[in-house]
Amino acid sequence: MSAFAPIDLNDGATTPVAHTFSPSAIDSLGVAKLFENLPESTLESRLAISLAVRLPKNGSQVARVTAKVVIPVMDAVDTAKKIGEAIATVEFVLPKTATKALRTDLLALLVNFLQDESAVSAVQDLESIY
């Protein structure tokens, strides 16, 4: 089990910038929420990440792990005004019978797929596979 501690992630800039996400809260559903806290940022302009693990219950045969990244889109003129959010959500649906090796492979395949040119072009340039 990981401690609820700050997480450092690099962005996609040409010269990557490290962003430190500080623990905020674990809600009643077990979702750990972390925010980037910068002195010059407003509450609405903070980058956010979250992670949740839901174990099987009530006869369910699967566990679910959900990871989320949120980047606020701020108004170009009024930089304190949020006008939208760019959101990425990943959900792993893991049968109770899945081994650690299978879960490790699933994570590795997803990470590698997201680094493949087809996925990169889809997200960065909104280009589909043809």
LUMNUMI-550243 format. One line per field, with one value per residue: residue number from 1; x, y, z of N, C-alpha, C in turn. Coordinates in steps of 0.05 Angstrom, whole numbers, plus 5000, padded with zeros to 4 digits. Example, Ala and Ser with C-alpha at 12.3 -4.5 7.8 and 13.67 -1.06 7.14 Angstrom:
<pts>
i: 1/2
n_X: 5264/5257
n_Y: 4886/4955
n_Z: 5156/5142
ca_X: 5246/5273
ca_Y: 4910/4979
ca_Z: 5156/5143
c_X: 5264/5258
c_Y: 4934/5001
c_Z: 5156/5157
</pts>
This chain:
<pts>
i: 1/2/3/4/5/6/7/8/9/10/11/12/13/14/15/16/17/18/19/20/21/22/23/24/25/26/27/28/29/30/31/32/33/34/35/36/37/38/39/40/41/42/43/44/45/46/47/48/49/50/51/52/53/54/55/56/57/58/59/60/61/62/63/64/65/66/67/68/69/70/71/72/73/74/75/76/77/78/79/80/81/82/83/84/85/86/87/88/89/90/91/92/93/94/95/96/97/98/99/100/101/102/103/104/105/106/107/108/109/110/111/112/113/114/115/116/117/118/119/120/121/122/123/124/125/126/127/128/129/130
n_X: 5017/5012/5036/4999/5023/5063/5066/5109/5107/5127/5114/5093/5126/5177/5225/5219/5178/5176/5120/5093/5047/5006/4979/4910/4857/4823/4767/4699/4690/4738/4773/4833/4856/4897/4931/4964/5000/5013/5042/5025/4979/4908/4853/4820/4854/4889/4926/4905/4905/4880/4868/4839/4822/4780/4757/4730/4662/4599/4587/4612/4658/4703/4757/4768/4810/4821/4849/4861/4873/4871/4871/4861/4830/4843/4817/4842/4844/4822/4856/4844/4797/4764/4750/4742/4760/4813/4813/4836/4820/4832/4812/4821/4796/4795/4794/4780/4810/4855/4924/4983/5023/4993/4966/5010/5028/4984/4985/5036/5028/4988/5015/5056/5025/5001/5045/5054/5057/5006/4969/4991/4986/4930/4914/4946/4940/4889/4879/4853/4862/4874
n_Y: 4977/5044/5104/5163/5212/5267/5270/5270/5291/5295/5343/5350/5386/5414/5419/5384/5399/5391/5374/5380/5344/5353/5318/5322/5303/5242/5217/5196/5152/5130/5155/5182/5247/5294/5356/5406/5455/5518/5581/5625/5609/5603/5572/5548/5541/5500/5442/5373/5307/5241/5179/5116/5055/5003/4949/4883/4875/4857/4809/4819/4806/4832/4879/4949/4999/5066/5121/5190/5251/5320/5380/5447/5492/5556/5622/5663/5719/5735/5708/5684/5660/5600/5562/5512/5442/5397/5328/5265/5199/5136/5070/5009/4946/4892/4824/4783/4737/4750/4748/4776/4781/4784/4832/4867/4862/4884/4938/4953/4945/4983/5032/5030/5030/5081/5111/5100/5121/5125/5133/5179/5216/5216/5240/5289/5313/5304/5264/5208/5137/5113
n_Z: 5000/4983/5012/5029/4999/4972/4900/4845/4779/4711/4659/4590/4563/4519/4546/4599/4655/4724/4763/4826/4862/4916/4972/4984/5001/5021/4997/5016/4984/4977/4942/4928/4928/4897/4890/4851/4882/4874/4891/4860/4836/4826/4862/4824/4781/4790/4775/4777/4805/4814/4848/4855/4887/4882/4914/4901/4919/4949/4920/4872/4819/4804/4813/4813/4788/4786/4753/4747/4712/4713/4678/4683/4638/4625/4617/4565/4569/4619/4664/4712/4707/4698/4640/4622/4624/4613/4611/4631/4640/4666/4672/4704/4700/4737/4743/4799/4798/4770/4762/4795/4756/4709/4718/4720/4667/4640/4657/4637/4581/4571/4585/4546/4499/4502/4491/4439/4371/4345/4387/4410/4367/4363/4412/4416/4365/4350/4312/4279/4272/4207
ca_X: 5000/5027/5029/4986/5046/5066/5074/5121/5103/5136/5095/5102/5141/5202/5242/5198/5176/5165/5098/5089/5019/5005/4955/4888/4838/4813/4738/4685/4691/4766/4787/4855/4857/4921/4931/4989/4997/5033/5034/5013/4955/4882/4842/4809/4874/4907/4925/4896/4906/4866/4872/4820/4822/4754/4759/4705/4643/4571/4586/4626/4681/4724/4766/4771/4829/4815/4868/4851/4889/4854/4885/4842/4834/4838/4811/4866/4843/4819/4870/4833/4771/4766/4730/4739/4780/4823/4811/4843/4812/4839/4801/4829/4777/4812/4780/4792/4828/4878/4949/4999/5037/4974/4962/5034/5028/4963/4995/5058/5017/4975/5036/5069/5005/4997/5069/5055/5050/4978/4956/5002/4973/4902/4911/4958/4931/4861/4879/4846/4876/4860
ca_Y: 5000/5068/5125/5187/5230/5282/5255/5287/5282/5313/5349/5344/5408/5406/5415/5377/5413/5373/5384/5366/5343/5349/5305/5339/5288/5217/5220/5173/5130/5121/5168/5200/5271/5310/5381/5422/5480/5539/5606/5644/5598/5604/5546/5536/5536/5479/5415/5354/5279/5225/5150/5101/5026/4992/4920/4870/4873/4849/4788/4827/4789/4849/4903/4971/5019/5089/5143/5213/5275/5343/5405/5468/5510/5583/5643/5677/5747/5734/5683/5672/5648/5573/5559/5484/5423/5374/5306/5238/5179/5108/5051/4982/4927/4869/4801/4773/4715/4760/4747/4801/4782/4794/4861/4880/4863/4902/4964/4958/4948/5009/5053/5030/5038/5110/5124/5094/5144/5127/5145/5206/5232/5219/5260/5315/5325/5295/5248/5180/5117/5109
ca_Z: 5000/4981/5031/5017/4999/4947/4876/4825/4751/4690/4638/4563/4551/4506/4569/4618/4681/4745/4779/4852/4870/4945/4981/4993/5017/5011/5001/5028/4965/4976/4921/4938/4910/4901/4874/4849/4897/4867/4904/4842/4823/4840/4867/4799/4761/4799/4763/4797/4799/4834/4846/4871/4885/4892/4915/4897/4942/4942/4900/4848/4813/4794/4827/4795/4795/4769/4755/4732/4710/4704/4673/4678/4615/4635/4597/4556/4578/4648/4671/4737/4700/4685/4619/4616/4635/4597/4630/4623/4660/4660/4691/4701/4710/4743/4755/4824/4792/4755/4778/4795/4730/4689/4724/4712/4637/4632/4661/4618/4554/4569/4584/4520/4479/4504/4480/4411/4354/4340/4410/4413/4347/4370/4434/4410/4340/4345/4288/4284/4256/4182
c_X: 5018/5017/5016/5007/5047/5075/5085/5118/5114/5115/5107/5116/5166/5224/5222/5200/5163/5142/5094/5060/5019/4979/4935/4869/4833/4783/4725/4684/4719/4782/4808/4858/4882/4920/4958/4983/5020/5024/5019/4986/4930/4872/4832/4830/4894/4904/4918/4900/4890/4871/4853/4824/4796/4756/4731/4688/4616/4570/4600/4651/4705/4731/4769/4792/4825/4836/4858/4870/4871/4872/4864/4850/4824/4833/4837/4867/4841/4830/4861/4807/4775/4743/4726/4760/4787/4826/4820/4836/4819/4826/4810/4807/4791/4797/4795/4813/4853/4903/4964/5014/5018/4969/4986/5035/5007/4973/5017/5047/5003/4995/5049/5050/5002/5022/5071/5045/5021/4963/4965/4988/4943/4898/4921/4947/4902/4859/4872/4863/4860/4871
c_Y: 5025/5088/5148/5209/5245/5264/5275/5275/5304/5318/5343/5366/5398/5401/5409/5392/5394/5388/5367/5368/5336/5336/5326/5324/5260/5217/5195/5149/5119/5133/5188/5222/5287/5334/5393/5448/5498/5565/5625/5634/5602/5576/5532/5529/5514/5453/5395/5326/5264/5195/5137/5071/5017/4962/4908/4870/4865/4829/4796/4810/4805/4871/4924/4991/5042/5111/5165/5236/5297/5367/5426/5483/5537/5602/5658/5706/5748/5708/5671/5658/5621/5571/5530/5467/5402/5351/5280/5219/5151/5090/5023/4965/4900/4846/4792/4752/4724/4759/4773/4803/4793/4824/4878/4883/4883/4931/4971/4961/4975/5032/5054/5038/5069/5125/5118/5118/5147/5140/5174/5224/5237/5240/5287/5329/5319/5280/5219/5162/5114/5085
c_Z: 5000/5002/5015/5019/4973/4924/4856/4797/4732/4670/4611/4549/4538/4526/4592/4645/4701/4759/4803/4859/4900/4953/4991/5011/5004/5018/5012/5010/4962/4954/4933/4918/4918/4881/4873/4863/4890/4879/4886/4830/4840/4845/4841/4779/4768/4783/4785/4786/4820/4827/4865/4866/4898/4891/4910/4922/4931/4919/4874/4844/4803/4814/4805/4806/4775/4774/4737/4734/4700/4701/4666/4653/4624/4612/4590/4566/4608/4658/4697/4732/4686/4665/4611/4630/4614/4617/4617/4646/4650/4681/4684/4714/4713/4756/4780/4820/4777/4773/4777/4768/4709/4693/4715/4681/4628/4634/4641/4589/4551/4568/4557/4497/4479/4493/4450/4395/4348/4363/4414/4393/4353/4391/4426/4386/4332/4318/4294/4266/4230/4167
</pts>
